[in-house]
Amino acid sequence: MTGWSIDPSGVQSVLASVETAAAELRTALDSASTSFAELATGAGPNMADIPAAIQALMESEQGRLTAIGNRITAGSLGASTATIGYIQGDEEMAATAQTAAGQAAASGDLSFFSSTGTP
């Protein structure tokens, strides 16, 4: 790569869309979990096993769902921090933010972004 070519307003627009979609995903997953729990308690004896099995599946996938959330958050914070570095003319800061986003996505540790003061 010979240089950076970033449209900051475009990045802001994409990040706003990502934030909206992530919030909708969280709401849908929370709602589904609550619905399955309610179905399990309200279903008759012949049907109680179905919502309970679906709820157990959701619980077994919690680690993966958390990892997806970590990747969304880390990617958004990384893009935001890299764009700030680009705007400030600091390509090293932008590259560091990009690397930190990948590491945070894998580990779930977002502390790099807290220490940089990124929103």
N, C-alpha and C positions, 0 to 999 in steps of 0.2 A: 504494500500500500504506500503510495507516494504522499498522501496527505489526507486531511479530513475535509469533508464537504457535508456539513450538517445544516439543516434548516430549523433553527430553534423553535419557530412558531409551529412548524410541522410536528416536531417532537412533542411539543406541549399538547397539541391536538390529539396525537396518538396516545400519549400518556393519560389524557383525560378519558379517552375511550376505553383504555385498558382498565383504569380505575372503576369506571362504571360497570364494565363487564365483570370484573372481579367481585364487586359488591353484589351484583345480581347472582353470581355463582354461589357466594357465601350464603345469601338469603335462600336460594333454592335448596342448597344442601341442608341448611338448618331447618327449613320447612319440611323437607322430606323426612329428616330424622324424627322430628316432632310428630309428623303424621303417622309414621310407622309405629312409633311408641303408642300413640293413641289408638291405632287400629288393633295393636296387640292386646291392649287392655279391654277394648270394646267388642272385639270379635267373639263370636260364640265358640264353643268348644271344638267344633268341626273346622273352624277357619283360623284359629289363633296361631297356629304354627306358621302360616304363610307370612304375615307381617313380622313375626318374631324372627323368621329366617332372613327376611330382607334387612331388618334392623341389624342382625348379627353380621350380615355381609357388609353393610355400611361401616360398622364398628371395626371389622377386620381390615377394611381399606382405609381407615383413618390415617395411618402413616403415609400412604400414598397421596391422600387428599391434602395432608399437611405439606408434603413435599411440593405438590403443585402450587399451593399458596405461597410457599417460600420462593419458588421460581418466579412467580408473577411479581411478588414484591421486590425481590432482588433485581430482576430485570428492569423494572420500572425505576427503582432507585439508582441503578447503574446507569441507565440512559439519562436520567435527570442530572446526575453528578457529572457524567462525561460531557453533557451539553454545557453545563456551567463552566467546566474547564475549557471547552472549545470557545465559548463566548469570551472568556478571560484571556484567551490566547495561550493557554497552558495545555499543550498536547500531552505532556507527561501526566498531568492530573487526570485528563480524559482517559488515557490508557490505563492508569492505575484504577480508576473507577470501573472501567470495563472488566479488568481482571478481577477486582473485588466482587463484582456482580456475579461472575461465574462461581467464585468460591462460596459466596453467600447462598446461591441457589442450591449448591450441593449440601452445605452444612446447616442452613437455616439461621446462621449467625449473621445478623444484620448490623452488628456493632460498628463496622467501618463507617456506615452511613450516618450513624448517630454522632460519631466523632467528627465528621466533616461538616456538620450543621445543615445537611441537606434535608429539606422538608419531607 
